[in-house]
Amino acid sequence: MSFDLSSIEDYVANHLRVFILSVAALVVFVGLIAVSVFFIAVRGTEQTMVPDVVGKELTQALLELQVKELYPRLLLRYSQTSSDKGYILEQEPKSGTIVKAGRRIRLVVSQGVIVNKVENFTGRNINEVKMDLQALYAQTNGIALLTVKEPVMYDFSSETPGTILAQKPEPGTDISGPMTLEFVVSKGRENTVVTIPNLTGMKLSEALGVIGNTGINFQFNIRNRSGNERGETVVYQAPPANATAPLNAIVDITVTSPEKIAENEIFGLFRYSIPVNPYPLSVRLEALFPSGERIRLFTTNYIGGEFTLPYKLPSGTTLVLSMLNRELYRETVGAH
């Protein structure tokens, strides 16, 4: 029996070709199935709905986000009450929003109140306490936990004017939410008198130094020089030197005009009406020059009323009046 070698080779070649094509088709088929399964899986988890976690405890909120394959971005904030400490105050995006899996969800978590109890404010200055409470207001993202009831009650006392004598609620009271503080504040001794210093003959700068140290009430006037009078000098005061007067008595002071004024300078009288306070408060007048330089002209404790002060400044200078570091008024010299 003889074999045709060429026929056998053709037979083997044909079957090998069929086998290779079958394997290739199988590989392609399996690949298509794998790709299809991958995209089906991706499409199944690509989008998800954001759950509502506001008002829930942090641990519970994190578990709900984990189920949805979402990740938290935590922000801490003080709130109005200690009862919501550790709970979710806000979320972004809002519940019901459709997002991609793996998205970060912003959660604002309550730290409770910044303070737990009312501290003891007695013996402290009322203005310092108000500034501290404003700082507390800023730290709690705009939530005023403690506010001072206005108007504050004042009473005569041997304590320094402005000192808190009594408070309500009492120190140690628990803070469960926004509270109003009621204070009784010292306005100084009743019928307090001062000795009027001798200002006559002083240069204006010297007189301002004495006034600032003694804290007397004052009212400036300006008149032209006469005879051999020096410029910018106190030529009259009432009550006279060494007289005794009530603490809030106004001392009238007359100052002469300058001997010389530069071409770009202006000599005038700054005037502004400050509301009357129960006791003197720190007042400051500053000059802001056109160059940007800022200097302090005068500082004193002033009870309020018509605040006046002579000045000699370059045209375009801005006068800035402040009380307790809060600007009250500004005026540009030569602007009128």
C-alpha positions as CSV (number, residue, x, y, z in Angstrom):
1,M,0.0,0.0,0.0
2,S,1.4,3.3,-1.0
3,F,0.8,6.8,0.5
4,D,0.6,10.0,-1.3
5,L,2.9,12.3,0.7
6,S,1.6,15.4,-0.8
7,S,-2.0,14.5,0.0
8,I,-1.1,13.9,3.7
9,E,0.7,17.2,3.9
10,D,-2.4,19.0,2.4
11,Y,-4.6,17.2,4.9
12,V,-2.5,18.2,7.8
13,A,-2.2,21.8,6.6
14,N,-5.9,22.1,6.2
15,H,-6.7,20.8,9.7
16,L,-4.0,22.9,11.2
17,R,-5.4,26.0,9.6
18,V,-8.9,25.1,10.8
19,F,-7.5,24.6,14.3
20,I,-5.6,27.9,14.4
21,L,-8.7,29.8,13.1
22,S,-10.9,28.1,15.7
23,V,-8.5,29.0,18.5
24,A,-8.2,32.6,17.2
25,A,-12.0,32.8,17.0
26,L,-12.3,31.4,20.6
27,V,-9.8,34.0,21.9
28,V,-11.7,36.8,20.2
29,F,-15.0,35.6,21.5
30,V,-13.6,35.3,25.1
31,G,-12.1,38.8,24.8
32,L,-15.4,40.2,23.6
33,I,-17.2,38.6,26.5
34,A,-14.6,40.0,29.0
35,V,-14.8,43.5,27.6
36,S,-18.6,43.3,27.6
37,V,-18.7,42.2,31.2
38,F,-16.2,45.0,32.2
39,F,-18.2,47.7,30.6
40,I,-21.5,46.3,32.1
41,A,-19.8,46.3,35.5
42,V,-18.5,49.9,35.0
43,R,-21.8,51.1,33.8
44,G,-23.4,49.5,36.8
45,T,-21.3,51.4,39.3
46,E,-20.5,54.5,37.4
47,Q,-23.5,56.5,38.7
48,T,-25.1,56.4,42.1
49,M,-27.5,58.6,44.1
50,V,-26.2,60.7,47.0
51,P,-28.0,59.6,50.2
52,D,-29.5,62.1,52.7
53,V,-27.1,62.2,55.8
54,V,-28.0,65.6,57.2
55,G,-28.9,65.3,60.9
56,K,-27.3,61.9,61.1
57,E,-24.4,60.9,63.4
58,L,-21.1,60.9,61.6
59,T,-20.5,57.1,61.8
60,Q,-23.9,56.4,60.3
61,A,-23.3,58.9,57.6
62,L,-20.0,57.3,56.7
63,L,-21.5,53.9,56.4
64,E,-24.3,55.1,54.1
65,L,-21.7,56.8,51.9
66,Q,-19.6,53.6,51.8
67,V,-22.5,51.6,50.5
68,K,-22.9,54.0,47.6
69,E,-19.1,53.9,47.0
70,L,-18.8,57.6,47.9
71,Y,-16.1,59.2,50.0
72,P,-16.4,62.0,52.6
73,R,-14.5,65.3,52.8
74,L,-15.1,66.4,56.4
75,L,-15.3,70.0,57.6
76,L,-15.7,70.9,61.3
77,R,-17.8,73.8,62.5
78,Y,-19.1,75.1,65.8
79,S,-22.9,75.3,66.1
80,Q,-25.6,76.8,68.3
81,T,-26.1,73.9,70.7
82,S,-24.0,71.1,72.2
83,S,-26.7,68.5,71.5
84,D,-25.8,68.2,67.8
85,K,-22.0,67.6,68.4
86,G,-20.8,64.9,66.0
87,Y,-23.8,65.2,63.7
88,I,-23.9,66.3,60.1
89,L,-25.1,69.9,59.6
90,E,-24.7,70.2,55.9
91,Q,-23.8,68.1,52.8
92,E,-22.8,68.9,49.3
93,P,-24.0,67.7,46.8
94,K,-27.5,67.5,48.2
95,S,-29.4,64.2,48.7
96,G,-30.9,62.8,45.5
97,T,-28.1,64.1,43.3
98,I,-26.8,61.5,40.7
99,V,-23.0,61.4,40.8
100,K,-20.2,59.1,39.7
101,A,-19.1,56.4,42.1
102,G,-15.9,57.5,43.9
103,R,-17.1,61.1,44.2
104,R,-16.2,63.0,47.4
105,I,-19.1,64.4,49.4
106,R,-18.5,67.4,51.5
107,L,-19.9,66.9,55.0
108,V,-20.0,69.7,57.7
109,V,-19.8,68.1,61.1
110,S,-20.8,69.9,64.3
111,Q,-18.2,70.4,67.0
112,G,-20.9,71.6,69.4
113,V,-20.6,75.0,71.0
114,I,-17.2,76.7,71.4
115,V,-17.8,77.3,75.1
116,N,-19.9,75.2,77.4
117,K,-20.5,77.5,80.4
118,V,-20.8,81.2,81.0
119,E,-17.6,82.6,82.4
120,N,-17.2,85.1,85.2
121,F,-17.1,88.6,83.6
122,T,-17.3,90.6,86.8
123,G,-14.3,92.9,87.4
124,R,-13.5,93.1,83.7
125,N,-14.0,96.2,81.5
126,I,-17.2,96.1,79.5
127,N,-15.6,97.1,76.3
128,E,-13.0,94.4,76.5
129,V,-15.7,91.8,77.1
130,K,-17.6,93.1,74.1
131,M,-14.5,92.7,71.9
132,D,-13.9,89.2,73.2
133,L,-17.5,88.2,72.4
134,Q,-17.1,89.7,68.9
135,A,-14.1,87.4,68.4
136,L,-16.1,84.5,69.6
137,Y,-18.8,85.4,67.1
138,A,-16.2,85.3,64.3
139,Q,-14.9,81.9,65.4
140,T,-18.3,80.3,65.3
141,N,-18.9,81.2,61.7
142,G,-21.3,84.0,62.3
143,I,-23.3,82.3,65.2
144,A,-23.6,84.7,68.1
145,L,-23.6,82.4,71.1
146,L,-23.3,85.2,73.7
147,T,-24.6,88.8,73.2
148,V,-24.7,91.8,75.5
149,K,-28.2,93.2,76.2
150,E,-28.3,96.9,75.3
151,P,-28.6,99.4,76.8
152,V,-26.2,98.3,79.5
153,M,-27.3,99.3,83.1
154,Y,-24.9,101.7,84.9
155,D,-24.5,102.4,88.5
156,F,-22.2,104.7,90.6
157,S,-19.4,102.7,92.2
158,S,-15.9,103.1,93.6
159,E,-14.8,100.7,90.9
160,T,-13.1,102.1,87.8
161,P,-15.6,103.4,85.3
162,G,-16.5,100.7,82.8
163,T,-15.9,97.8,85.3
164,I,-18.6,95.1,85.3
165,L,-20.2,94.9,88.7
166,A,-22.8,92.1,88.2
167,Q,-23.9,89.8,85.5
168,K,-26.9,87.6,84.5
169,P,-26.8,84.6,83.9
170,E,-24.5,83.7,86.7
171,P,-21.0,82.4,86.0
172,G,-21.0,78.7,85.4
173,T,-24.4,78.6,83.7
174,D,-24.5,75.9,81.0
175,I,-24.7,77.2,77.4
176,S,-27.2,75.2,75.4
177,G,-27.8,77.8,72.7
178,P,-27.6,81.6,72.0
179,M,-27.8,83.6,75.3
180,T,-28.1,87.3,76.2
181,L,-25.9,88.6,78.9
182,E,-27.1,91.4,81.2
183,F,-24.5,93.6,82.9
184,V,-24.4,96.2,85.6
185,V,-21.4,98.5,84.9
186,S,-19.7,101.1,87.1
187,K,-19.9,104.7,86.0
188,G,-17.4,105.8,88.7
189,R,-18.0,107.6,91.9
190,E,-21.0,109.9,92.2
191,N,-20.2,113.7,92.2
192,T,-16.6,113.0,91.3
193,V,-14.6,116.3,90.8
194,V,-11.3,117.0,89.1
195,T,-8.8,119.8,89.5
196,I,-8.5,121.9,86.3
197,P,-4.9,122.0,85.1
198,N,-3.1,125.2,84.1
199,L,-3.1,125.3,80.3
200,T,-2.8,129.0,79.7
201,G,0.5,130.0,78.1
202,M,1.2,126.4,76.8
203,K,1.9,125.6,73.2
204,L,-1.0,123.6,71.7
205,S,1.1,120.4,71.6
206,E,2.0,120.7,75.3
207,A,-1.6,121.4,76.2
208,L,-2.8,118.3,74.3
209,G,-0.4,116.2,76.3
210,V,-1.8,117.5,79.6
211,I,-5.4,117.0,78.5
212,G,-4.7,113.5,77.3
213,N,-3.2,112.6,80.7
214,T,-5.8,114.2,82.9
215,G,-8.8,113.1,80.8
216,I,-10.7,116.4,81.2
217,N,-13.6,117.4,78.9
218,F,-12.6,120.2,76.6
219,Q,-13.9,122.6,73.9
220,F,-11.4,124.3,71.6
221,N,-11.8,127.7,70.0
222,I,-9.4,129.5,67.6
223,R,-8.8,133.3,67.3
224,N,-6.2,135.4,65.5
225,R,-3.1,136.5,67.3
226,S,-2.9,140.0,68.7
227,G,0.2,142.0,69.8
228,N,3.1,139.9,70.7
229,E,1.1,136.7,71.3
230,R,2.7,133.5,70.2
231,G,1.0,131.4,67.6
232,E,-0.7,128.1,68.4
233,T,-0.7,128.9,72.1
234,V,-3.4,128.7,74.7
235,V,-4.4,132.2,75.7
236,Y,-7.6,131.5,77.6
237,Q,-9.3,128.8,79.6
238,A,-12.4,128.5,81.7
239,P,-12.8,127.3,84.4
240,P,-9.4,128.7,85.5
241,A,-6.4,126.7,86.6
242,N,-6.6,124.8,89.9
243,A,-10.4,125.2,90.1
244,T,-12.4,122.1,91.0
245,A,-15.2,121.0,88.7
246,P,-17.4,117.9,88.1
247,L,-15.7,115.2,86.0
248,N,-17.9,115.9,83.0
249,A,-17.4,119.7,83.1
250,I,-16.3,121.2,79.8
251,V,-13.1,123.3,79.9
252,D,-13.2,126.1,77.2
253,I,-9.8,126.5,75.6
254,T,-8.9,129.3,73.2
255,V,-5.8,128.9,70.9
256,T,-4.2,131.5,68.7
257,S,-3.7,131.1,65.0
258,P,-0.2,130.1,63.7
259,E,2.5,132.7,63.1
260,K,3.3,131.2,59.7
261,I,1.5,128.8,57.4
262,A,3.1,127.1,54.4
263,E,1.5,127.6,51.0
264,N,0.1,124.0,50.9
265,E,-0.9,124.0,54.6
266,I,-4.3,124.6,56.2
267,F,-5.0,125.6,59.8
268,G,-8.4,124.8,61.1
269,L,-10.6,123.2,63.7
270,F,-11.7,119.6,63.5
271,R,-15.2,119.2,64.8
272,Y,-17.4,116.1,65.3
273,S,-20.3,115.3,67.6
274,I,-19.7,112.0,69.5
275,P,-22.6,110.4,71.3
276,V,-22.4,111.0,75.1
277,N,-21.3,107.9,77.0
278,P,-21.9,106.9,80.6
279,Y,-18.2,107.3,81.3
280,P,-15.1,108.4,79.2
281,L,-14.0,106.1,76.4
282,S,-10.7,106.1,74.5
283,V,-10.8,108.4,71.5
284,R,-8.0,108.8,68.9
285,L,-7.5,111.4,66.1
286,E,-5.0,110.4,63.4
287,A,-3.7,112.1,60.2
288,L,-3.4,110.2,57.0
289,F,-1.1,112.1,54.7
290,P,-1.4,112.1,50.9
291,S,1.9,110.1,50.9
292,G,0.2,107.3,52.8
293,E,2.0,108.1,56.1
294,R,-0.2,107.9,59.1
295,I,0.5,109.6,62.5
296,R,-1.4,109.9,65.7
297,L,-2.3,113.5,66.6
298,F,-4.1,113.1,69.9
299,T,-5.5,110.4,72.3
300,T,-7.6,110.9,75.3
301,N,-10.5,109.4,77.3
302,Y,-13.6,111.4,76.2
303,I,-17.1,111.1,77.6
304,G,-18.7,112.4,74.4
305,G,-20.3,115.5,73.0
306,E,-18.7,118.0,70.6
307,F,-15.2,116.9,70.0
308,T,-12.9,119.7,68.7
309,L,-9.2,119.9,67.9
310,P,-7.1,122.5,66.1
311,Y,-4.8,121.2,63.3
312,K,-2.2,122.5,60.9
313,L,-1.8,120.0,58.1
314,P,-1.0,119.8,54.4
315,S,-4.0,120.1,52.1
316,G,-5.3,116.7,51.1
317,T,-4.6,115.1,54.5
318,T,-7.4,112.9,55.9
319,L,-8.3,113.2,59.6
320,V,-9.6,109.9,61.1
321,L,-11.5,109.9,64.4
322,S,-11.8,106.5,66.2
323,M,-13.3,105.4,69.5
324,L,-12.2,102.1,71.0
325,N,-10.3,101.3,67.8
326,R,-13.5,101.7,65.8
327,E,-13.6,104.4,63.2
328,L,-16.3,107.0,63.7
329,Y,-15.6,109.6,61.1
330,R,-13.1,110.9,58.6
331,E,-12.6,114.2,56.9
332,T,-10.2,115.4,54.2
333,V,-8.5,118.8,54.9
334,G,-9.1,121.3,52.1
335,A,-11.8,119.2,50.5
336,H,-14.6,121.7,51.2
